[in-house]
Amino acid sequence: MKNVDKIPCARNSLLTGIAGGAGMAFIRGMSVAPIVAGHWFAGTFLVVSLGSWHICQAKIEAERQKVAQIIESGPKRTLKKDLDTDTVSLSVSTSSDSSATSKS
């Protein structure tokens, strides 16, 4: 539990779940017994935290795919070393693949 802040999306998801659970427990606590309000807190906390974490993870994955697509559609650069003259040259080849540059 010491390193929970290093897990992607964990901090925001837990805080969102706590806030949602506290709000629901407060609302339910006005009309039911405190133990029942506590059950509502626990249930709401779980649902909101897991939902928030799942949405955040989906956004991260979509961003990773977008970055990978941008990198893939860029020009390919390679370094070539000429052993005879001991020089290094940069070679850039552009991709004419229409699937990599198509708009979505």
PEUR-V263531 format. One record per backbone hydrogen bond with DSSP energy under -1.0 kcal/mol. CO is the residue of the C=O (numbers start at 1). NH is the residue of the N-H. If there is no record, write none. Layout:
co=CO nh=NH
co=CO nh=NH
This chain:
co=3 nh=6
co=4 nh=7
co=7 nh=10
co=9 nh=13
co=10 nh=14
co=11 nh=15
co=12 nh=16
co=13 nh=17
co=14 nh=18
co=15 nh=19
co=16 nh=20
co=17 nh=21
co=18 nh=22
co=19 nh=23
co=20 nh=24
co=21 nh=25
co=22 nh=26
co=23 nh=27
co=24 nh=28
co=25 nh=29
co=28 nh=31
co=28 nh=32
co=33 nh=37
co=34 nh=38
co=35 nh=39
co=36 nh=40
co=37 nh=41
co=38 nh=42
co=39 nh=43
co=40 nh=44
co=41 nh=45
co=42 nh=46
co=43 nh=47
co=44 nh=48
co=45 nh=49
co=46 nh=50
co=47 nh=51
co=48 nh=52
co=49 nh=53
co=50 nh=54
co=51 nh=55
co=52 nh=56
co=53 nh=57
co=54 nh=58
co=55 nh=59
co=56 nh=60
co=57 nh=61
co=58 nh=62
co=59 nh=63
co=60 nh=64
co=61 nh=65
co=62 nh=66
co=63 nh=67
co=64 nh=68
co=65 nh=69
co=66 nh=70
co=67 nh=71
co=68 nh=72
co=69 nh=73
co=76 nh=93
co=78 nh=91
co=80 nh=89
co=82 nh=86
co=87 nh=82
co=89 nh=80
co=91 nh=78
co=93 nh=76
